[in-house]
């Protein structure tokens, strides 16, 4: 006898305006203890989840969130990301990102000056 499949909602992200997606690219990203990603933005929506560790996440103009292993996130296209930093000074953190790239777009990230 097989067990029922359990679906637990992790993220419901509105994508505006409805983007045309030409390809999805995914990456595993490892941050060392205390490592900061730096202020940045993406030309596309990015969705993902935290595989290990703890992340300080803040879209500019919004409240900081603490993301832990198993939590999902959404980085809106073009929005400055003020923080996506490893919250631990002692442990590494790993996250999986899915870049919803429009047709013809190849850039994944643009680094921005500190805000």
DSSP file (Angstrom, degrees, kcal/mol; ACC not computed):
  #  RESIDUE AA STRUCTURE BP1 BP2  ACC     N-H-->O    O-->H-N    N-H-->O    O-->H-N    TCO  KAPPA ALPHA  PHI   PSI    X-CA   Y-CA   Z-CA
    1    1 A X              0   0    0      0, 0.0     2,-0.3     0, 0.0     0, 0.0   0.000 360.0 360.0 360.0 132.0    0.0    0.0    0.0
    2    2 A X        -     0   0    0      1,-0.1     2,-0.1     3,-0.0     3,-0.1  -0.674 360.0-117.7 -96.2 149.7    1.4    3.4   -0.9
    3    3 A X        -     0   0    0     -2,-0.3     2,-0.1     1,-0.1    -1,-0.1  -0.449  37.4 -95.5 -78.7 154.8    1.2    6.5    1.2
    4    4 A X        -     0   0    0     -2,-0.1     2,-0.4     1,-0.1    -1,-0.1  -0.381  41.1-107.8 -66.0 147.8   -0.7    9.6   -0.1
    5    5 A X        -     0   0    0     -3,-0.1     2,-0.5    -2,-0.1    -1,-0.1  -0.650  33.0-148.0 -75.9 132.3    1.4   12.3   -1.7
    6    6 A X        -     0   0    0     -2,-0.4     2,-0.5     2,-0.0    -3,-0.0  -0.912  11.2-167.8-107.7 125.0    1.7   15.3    0.6
    7    7 A X        -     0   0    0     -2,-0.5     2,-0.6     2,-0.0    -2,-0.0  -0.960   1.9-171.8-113.5 121.7    2.0   18.8   -1.0
    8    8 A X        -     0   0    0     -2,-0.5    -2,-0.0     0, 0.0     2,-0.0  -0.953  25.9-125.0-114.1 115.2    3.0   21.6    1.3
    9    9 A X        +     0   0    0     -2,-0.6     3,-0.1     1,-0.2    -2,-0.0  -0.342  34.6 168.8 -60.3 134.8    2.7   25.1   -0.3
   10   10 A X        +     0   0    0      1,-0.4    62,-0.4    61,-0.1     2,-0.3   0.674  60.3  10.4-114.9 -32.5    6.1   27.0    0.0
   11   11 A X        -     0   0    0     60,-0.1     2,-0.4     2,-0.0    -1,-0.4  -0.990  41.4-173.8-156.0 138.0    5.6   30.0   -2.2
   12   12 A X        +     0   0    0     -2,-0.3     2,-0.5    -3,-0.1    62,-0.1  -0.859  24.8 178.3-131.4  97.1    3.0   31.9   -4.2
   13   13 A X        -     0   0    0     -2,-0.4     2,-0.4    60,-0.1    -2,-0.0  -0.893  22.6-141.3-110.9 121.5    4.7   34.6   -6.2
   14   14 A X        -     0   0    0     -2,-0.5     2,-0.6     4,-0.0    -2,-0.0  -0.655  13.7-152.6 -77.7 130.8    2.8   37.0   -8.5
   15   15 A X        -     0   0    0     -2,-0.4     2,-0.3    61,-0.1     4,-0.0  -0.929  21.1-133.5-107.0 117.8    4.8   37.7  -11.7
   16   16 A X  S    S+     0   0    0     -2,-0.6     2,-0.1     2,-0.1    61,-0.1  -0.948  78.9  13.2-128.4 146.4    3.9   41.1  -13.1
   17   17 A X  S    S-     0   0    0     -2,-0.3     2,-0.3     2,-0.0    -1,-0.1   0.876 108.0 -93.7 -63.9 171.7    3.4   41.8  -15.9
   18   18 A X        -     0   0    0     -2,-0.1    -2,-0.1     1,-0.1     2,-0.1  -0.286  53.8-142.6 -52.8 108.1    2.9   38.3  -17.2
   19   19 A X        -     0   0    0     -2,-0.3     2,-0.6     1,-0.1    -1,-0.1  -0.388   7.1-125.4 -79.6 151.9    6.4   37.6  -18.4
   20   20 A X        -     0   0    0     -2,-0.1     2,-0.6    83,-0.1    83,-0.2  -0.859  27.9-154.3 -89.7 125.5    7.4   35.7  -21.5
   21   21 A X        +     0   0    0     -2,-0.6    81,-0.3    81,-0.2     3,-0.1  -0.906  21.9 174.5-109.0 119.7    9.8   32.9  -20.4
   22   22 A X        -     0   0    0     79,-2.6     2,-0.3    -2,-0.6    80,-0.2   0.745  70.0  -7.4 -92.4 -28.5   12.2   31.7  -23.0
   23   23 A X  E     -A  101   0A   0     78,-2.0    78,-1.5     2,-0.0     2,-0.5  -0.983  56.2-133.5-162.3 156.9   14.2   29.4  -20.7
   24   24 A X  E     -A  100   0A   0     -2,-0.3     2,-0.4    76,-0.2    76,-0.2  -0.977  22.1-172.0-115.2 126.7   14.7   28.4  -17.1
   25   25 A X  E     -A   99   0A   0     74,-2.1    74,-3.6    -2,-0.5     2,-0.3  -0.961   5.2-164.7-117.0 137.2   18.2   28.2  -15.8
   26   26 A X  E     +A   98   0A   0     -2,-0.4     2,-0.3    72,-0.2    72,-0.2  -0.886   7.7 179.4-122.2 154.8   18.9   26.8  -12.4
   27   27 A X  E     -A   97   0A   0     70,-2.1    70,-2.6    -2,-0.3     2,-0.5  -0.995  27.0-133.6-150.7 145.4   22.0   26.9  -10.1
   28   28 A X  E     -A   96   0A   0     -2,-0.3     2,-0.5    68,-0.2    68,-0.2  -0.898  29.6-163.8 -94.8 129.3   23.1   25.7   -6.7
   29   29 A X  E     -A   95   0A   0     66,-3.1    66,-2.4    -2,-0.5     2,-0.5  -0.969   4.8-160.2-122.7 127.1   24.8   28.6   -5.0
   30   30 A X  E     -A   94   0A   0     -2,-0.5     2,-0.5    64,-0.2    64,-0.2  -0.909   2.9-165.7-109.1 128.8   27.0   28.2   -1.9
   31   31 A X  E     -A   93   0A   0     62,-3.2    62,-2.6    -2,-0.5     3,-0.1  -0.955  18.2-131.6-112.2 130.7   27.8   31.0    0.5
   32   32 A X    >   -     0   0    0     -2,-0.5     3,-2.4    60,-0.2    54,-0.2  -0.212  51.0 -60.4 -69.9 168.9   30.6   30.7    3.0
   33   33 A X  T 3  S-     0   0    0      1,-0.3    56,-0.2    57,-0.2    -1,-0.2  -0.279 125.2  -1.8 -52.5 126.3   30.2   31.5    6.6
   34   34 A X  T 3  S+     0   0    0     54,-2.8    -1,-0.3    57,-0.4    55,-0.1   0.473  94.5 153.9  72.1   2.0   29.2   35.2    6.9
   35   35 A X    <   -     0   0    0     -3,-2.4    51,-2.9    53,-0.2     2,-0.4  -0.399  31.6-149.8 -71.2 138.3   29.4   35.7    3.2
   36   36 A X        -     0   0    0     49,-0.2    49,-0.2    -2,-0.1    -4,-0.1  -0.861  10.8-148.9-107.5 141.8   27.3   38.5    1.6
   37   37 A X        -     0   0    0     47,-0.4    -1,-0.1    -2,-0.4    48,-0.1   0.756  42.3-130.1 -78.7 -24.9   26.0   38.4   -1.9
   38   38 A X        -     0   0    0     44,-0.1     2,-0.2    73,-0.1    -1,-0.1   0.079  37.8 -53.9  87.6 154.5   26.1   42.2   -2.4
   39   39 A X  S    S+     0   0    0     73,-0.3    73,-2.9    43,-0.1     2,-0.3  -0.448  78.9 143.0 -65.9 132.0   23.4   44.5   -3.6
   40   40 A X  E     -DE  81 111B   0     41,-1.6    41,-4.0    71,-0.3     2,-0.3  -0.929  35.2-147.7-157.6 175.3   22.2   43.2   -7.0
   41   41 A X  E     - E   0 110B   0     69,-1.8    69,-2.5    -2,-0.3     2,-0.3  -0.966  13.5-134.8-149.5 165.4   19.2   42.7   -9.3
   42   42 A X        -     0   0    0     34,-0.4    36,-3.4    37,-0.4    67,-0.2  -0.925  15.0-135.7-122.2 147.5   18.1   40.2  -11.9
   43   43 A X  S    S+     0   0    0     -2,-0.3     2,-0.3    64,-0.3    59,-0.1   0.478  92.9  35.6 -78.2  -0.4   16.7   40.9  -15.4
   44   44 A X  S    S-     0   0    0     64,-0.3    34,-0.3    32,-0.1     2,-0.2  -0.910 100.2 -81.4-142.6 165.1   14.1   38.2  -14.7
   45   45 A X  E     -B  100   0A   0     55,-0.5    55,-2.5    -2,-0.3     2,-0.4  -0.488  43.0-158.1 -67.0 143.4   12.1   36.7  -11.8
   46   46 A X  E     +BC  99  75A   0     29,-2.2    29,-3.2    53,-0.2     2,-0.3  -0.996  12.0 179.8-125.9 129.1   14.1   34.3   -9.7
   47   47 A X  E     +BC  98  74A   0     51,-2.1    51,-3.2    -2,-0.4     2,-0.3  -0.933  19.0 130.7-123.0 152.6   12.5   31.7   -7.5
   48   48 A X  E     -BC  97  73A   0     25,-1.9    25,-2.3    -2,-0.3     2,-0.3  -0.966  38.7-114.4-174.3-171.2   14.2   29.2   -5.3
   49   49 A X  E     -BC  96  72A   0     47,-1.8    47,-2.7    -2,-0.3     2,-0.6  -0.981  27.8-107.7-146.9 157.4   14.7   27.6   -1.9
   50   50 A X  E     -B   95   0A   0     21,-2.7    20,-3.6    18,-0.4    45,-0.3  -0.771  27.7-177.5 -87.8 120.3   17.2   27.4    0.8
   51   51 A X  E     -     0   0A   0     43,-2.1     2,-0.3    -2,-0.6    44,-0.2   0.815  68.8  -3.2 -87.2 -34.4   18.8   23.9    0.9
   52   52 A X  E    S+B   94   0A   0     42,-2.0    42,-2.5    17,-0.1    -1,-0.3  -0.985 106.2  14.3-157.6 147.1   21.0   24.4    3.9
   53   53 A X  S    S-     0   0    0     -2,-0.3    16,-0.9    40,-0.2     2,-0.4  -0.384  82.6 -65.3  89.3-164.9   21.8   27.2    6.4
   54   54 A X  E     -F   68   0B   0     14,-0.2    33,-2.5    37,-0.2    34,-0.5  -0.996  40.4-162.2-135.0 133.7   20.2   30.5    7.1
   55   55 A X  E     -FG  67  86B   0     12,-2.8    12,-3.0    -2,-0.4     2,-0.6  -0.939  16.7-141.9-120.9 136.6   19.9   33.6    4.8
   56   56 A X  E     -FG  66  85B   0     29,-3.2    29,-2.3    -2,-0.4     2,-0.4  -0.890  32.8-174.2 -91.0 119.3   19.1   37.2    5.5
   57   57 A X  E     +FG  65  84B   0      8,-3.0     8,-3.2    -2,-0.6     2,-0.3  -0.961  13.6 163.4-124.3 129.6   16.9   38.3    2.6
   58   58 A X  E     - G   0  83B   0     25,-2.4    25,-1.8    -2,-0.4    24,-1.4  -0.902  25.4-153.2-149.8 119.9   15.6   41.7    1.8
   59   59 A X  E >   - G   0  81B   0      4,-0.4     3,-2.4    -2,-0.3    22,-0.2  -0.757  51.1 -92.6 -80.0 134.0   14.2   43.2   -1.3
   60   60 A X  T 3  S+     0   0    0     20,-2.7     3,-0.1    -2,-0.4    20,-0.1  -0.215 113.9  21.6 -52.9 132.1   14.9   46.9   -1.2
   61   61 A X  T 3  S+     0   0    0      1,-0.3    -1,-0.3    -3,-0.0     2,-0.2   0.366 110.9  90.9  89.9  -4.1   11.9   48.8    0.4
   62   62 A X  S <  S-     0   0    0     -3,-2.4    -1,-0.3     1,-0.1     2,-0.1  -0.721  84.9 -86.1-117.9 169.5   10.6   45.7    2.2
   63   63 A X        -     0   0    0     -2,-0.2    -4,-0.4    -3,-0.1     2,-0.1  -0.421  47.7-103.5 -71.8 147.2   11.2   44.1    5.6
   64   64 A X        -     0   0    0     -6,-0.1     2,-0.4    -2,-0.1    -6,-0.2  -0.472  37.4-160.3 -67.3 141.9   14.2   41.8    6.1
   65   65 A X  E     -F   57   0B   0     -8,-3.2    -8,-3.0    -2,-0.1     2,-0.6  -0.953  13.7-136.8-122.7 146.5   13.2   38.1    6.2
   66   66 A X  E     -F   56   0B   0     -2,-0.4     2,-0.5   -10,-0.2   -10,-0.2  -0.922  22.0-161.2-101.2 121.4   15.2   35.2    7.7
   67   67 A X  E     -F   55   0B   0    -12,-3.0   -12,-2.8    -2,-0.6     2,-0.2  -0.886   7.7-170.9-106.2 132.5   15.1   32.2    5.4
   68   68 A X  E >   -F   54   0B   0     -2,-0.5     3,-2.9   -14,-0.2   -18,-0.4  -0.730  43.8 -60.3-116.8 167.1   16.0   28.8    6.8
   69   69 A X  T 3  S+     0   0    0    -16,-0.9   -18,-0.2     1,-0.3    -1,-0.1  -0.193 126.8  24.4 -48.8 128.9   16.5   25.4    5.1
   70   70 A X  T 3  S+     0   0    0    -20,-3.6    -1,-0.3     1,-0.4     2,-0.2   0.169  93.3 123.0  97.6 -16.4   13.3   24.4    3.3
   71   71 A X    <   -     0   0    0     -3,-2.9   -21,-2.7   -21,-0.1    -1,-0.4  -0.495  51.6-141.5 -78.0 149.0   12.0   28.0    2.9
   72   72 A X  E     -C   49   0A   0    -62,-0.4     2,-0.3   -23,-0.2   -23,-0.3  -0.718  16.7-168.3-106.2 159.3   11.3   29.4   -0.6
   73   73 A X  E     -C   48   0A   0    -25,-2.3   -25,-1.9    -2,-0.3     2,-0.4  -0.953  13.5-151.0-143.9 162.7   11.9   32.9   -2.0
   74   74 A X  E     -C   47   0A   0     -2,-0.3     2,-0.6   -27,-0.2   -27,-0.2  -0.990   2.0-165.8-136.9 126.7   11.1   35.1   -4.9
   75   75 A X  E     -C   46   0A   0    -29,-3.2   -29,-2.2    -2,-0.4     3,-0.1  -0.953  27.9-132.8-109.4 109.7   13.3   37.9   -6.3
   76   76 A X    >   -     0   0    0     -2,-0.6     3,-1.7   -31,-0.2   -34,-0.4  -0.292  31.1 -91.4 -65.4 145.7   11.2   40.1   -8.6
   77   77 A X  T 3  S+     0   0    0      1,-0.3   -34,-0.2   -61,-0.1   -32,-0.2  -0.316 108.5   2.9 -55.4 129.6   12.6   41.0  -12.0
   78   78 A X  T 3  S+     0   0    0    -36,-3.4     2,-0.3   -34,-0.3    -1,-0.3   0.294  95.0 132.1  78.5  -9.7   14.5   44.3  -11.8
   79   79 A X    <   -     0   0    0     -3,-1.7   -37,-0.4   -37,-0.2     2,-0.3  -0.589  62.9-116.0 -78.2 131.4   14.0   44.8   -8.1
   80   80 A X        -     0   0    0     -2,-0.3   -20,-2.7   -39,-0.1     2,-0.8  -0.495  22.5-146.4 -65.4 129.9   17.1   45.7   -6.2
   81   81 A X  E     -DG  40  59B   0    -41,-4.0   -41,-1.6    -2,-0.3   -22,-0.2  -0.881  15.1-174.7 -99.6 109.1   18.0   43.0   -3.7
   82   82 A X  E     +     0   0B   0    -24,-1.4     2,-0.4    -2,-0.8   -23,-0.2   0.833  68.7  17.2 -75.2 -33.8   19.5   44.7   -0.7
   83   83 A X  E     + G   0  58B   0    -25,-1.8   -25,-2.4   -46,-0.1    -1,-0.2  -0.996  45.0 149.8-143.6 135.4   20.5   41.5    1.2
   84   84 A X  E     + G   0  57B   0     -2,-0.4   -47,-0.4   -27,-0.2     2,-0.3  -0.476  44.5 150.3-151.0  73.9   20.9   37.9    0.3
   85   85 A X  E     - G   0  56B   0    -29,-2.3   -29,-3.2   -49,-0.2     2,-0.5  -0.797  56.4-104.8-119.1 147.5   23.5   37.1    2.9
   86   86 A X  E     - G   0  55B   0    -51,-2.9   -31,-0.2    -2,-0.3   -33,-0.0  -0.595  28.7-157.5 -67.9 119.9   24.6   34.1    5.0
   87   87 A X        +     0   0    0    -33,-2.5     2,-0.4    -2,-0.5    -1,-0.2   0.602  67.5  81.5 -78.1 -11.4   23.2   34.9    8.4
   88   88 A X        -     0   0    0    -34,-0.5   -54,-2.8     3,-0.3   -53,-0.2  -0.813  57.8-162.7-102.2 133.8   25.7   32.6   10.2
   89   89 A X  S    S+     0   0    0     -2,-0.4    -1,-0.1   -56,-0.2   -56,-0.1   0.488  95.8  35.2 -83.2  -4.0   29.3   33.6   11.0
   90   90 A X  S    S+     0   0    0      1,-0.1     2,-0.3   -58,-0.1   -57,-0.2   0.630 108.3  59.4-124.4 -22.0   30.1   29.9   11.4
   91   91 A X  S    S-     0   0    0    -59,-0.1   -57,-0.4   -37,-0.1    -3,-0.3  -0.875  72.3-123.1-118.3 145.5   28.1   27.7    9.0
   92   92 A X        -     0   0    0     -2,-0.3     2,-0.3   -59,-0.2   -60,-0.2  -0.344  24.5-146.7 -73.2 163.7   27.9   27.7    5.2
   93   93 A X  E     -A   31   0A   0    -62,-2.6   -62,-3.2   -40,-0.2     2,-0.4  -0.984   9.6-165.3-133.7 146.6   24.6   28.2    3.4
   94   94 A X  E     +AB  30  52A   0    -42,-2.5   -43,-2.1    -2,-0.3   -42,-2.0  -0.998   8.5 176.6-133.4 135.0   23.3   26.7    0.1
   95   95 A X  E     -AB  29  50A   0    -66,-2.4   -66,-3.1    -2,-0.4     2,-0.5  -0.961  23.4-135.9-135.2 158.0   20.4   27.8   -2.0
   96   96 A X  E     -AB  28  49A   0    -47,-2.7   -47,-1.8    -2,-0.3     2,-0.4  -0.954  23.2-165.7-112.4 126.5   18.9   26.7   -5.3
   97   97 A X  E     -AB  27  48A   0    -70,-2.6   -70,-2.1    -2,-0.5     2,-0.5  -0.924  10.9-159.9-117.6 139.2   17.8   29.4   -7.7
   98   98 A X  E     -AB  26  47A   0    -51,-3.2   -51,-2.1    -2,-0.4     2,-0.6  -0.973  11.3-155.0-117.6 115.8   15.7   29.2  -10.8
   99   99 A X  E     -AB  25  46A   0    -74,-3.6   -74,-2.1    -2,-0.5     2,-1.4  -0.820   4.4-153.1 -95.0 118.4   16.1   32.1  -13.3
  100  100 A X  E     -AB  24  45A   0    -55,-2.5   -55,-0.5    -2,-0.6   -76,-0.2  -0.643  25.7-166.1 -93.0  79.0   12.9   32.6  -15.5
  101  101 A X  E     -A   23   0A   0    -78,-1.5   -79,-2.6    -2,-1.4   -78,-2.0  -0.436  14.9-129.8 -77.4 134.1   14.8   34.1  -18.4
  102  102 A X    >   -     0   0    0    -81,-0.3     3,-2.0   -80,-0.2   -81,-0.2  -0.355  49.8 -71.2 -70.7 162.1   12.9   36.0  -21.2
  103  103 A X  T 3  S+     0   0    0      1,-0.3    -1,-0.2   -83,-0.2     3,-0.1  -0.279 121.0  11.6 -55.1 134.1   13.8   35.0  -24.8
  104  104 A X  T 3  S+     0   0    0      1,-0.3     2,-0.4    -3,-0.1    -1,-0.3   0.320  95.4 125.0  82.2  -8.1   17.2   36.2  -25.8
  105  105 A X    <   +     0   0    0     -3,-2.0    -1,-0.3     1,-0.1    -4,-0.1  -0.704  22.8 162.8 -87.7 134.2   18.3   37.1  -22.3
  106  106 A X        +     0   0    0     -2,-0.4     2,-0.3    -3,-0.1    -1,-0.1   0.505  42.7 102.5-123.4 -13.8   21.5   35.5  -21.0
  107  107 A X        -     0   0    0      1,-0.2   -64,-0.3   -64,-0.0     3,-0.1  -0.564  41.5-178.7 -76.7 133.2   22.4   37.7  -18.0
  108  108 A X        +     0   0    0      1,-0.3     2,-0.3    -2,-0.3   -64,-0.3   0.776  64.1  11.5 -98.5 -33.7   21.6   36.2  -14.6
  109  109 A X        -     0   0    0    -67,-0.2     2,-0.4   -66,-0.1    -1,-0.3  -0.998  51.0-158.5-150.4 146.1   22.7   39.0  -12.3
  110  110 A X  E     -E   41   0B   0    -69,-2.5   -69,-1.8    -2,-0.3     2,-0.2  -0.990  23.2-137.4-125.3 120.2   23.8   42.6  -12.2
  111  111 A X  E     -E   40   0B   0     -2,-0.4     2,-0.3   -71,-0.2   -71,-0.3  -0.555  22.0-157.9 -76.8 141.4   25.8   43.9   -9.3
  112  112 A X        -     0   0    0    -73,-2.9   -73,-0.3    -2,-0.2     3,-0.1  -0.834  24.9 -93.7-118.9 154.8   24.7   47.3   -8.0
  113  113 A X        -     0   0    0     -2,-0.3    -1,-0.1     1,-0.1   -75,-0.0  -0.327  58.6 -84.1 -62.6 151.4   26.5   49.9   -5.9
  114  114 A X              0   0    0      1,-0.1    -1,-0.1   -75,-0.0   -32,-0.0  -0.282 360.0 360.0 -56.3 140.2   26.0   49.7   -2.2
  115  115 A X              0   0    0    -33,-0.1    -1,-0.1    -3,-0.1    -2,-0.1   0.427 360.0 360.0 -95.7 360.0   22.8   51.6   -1.2
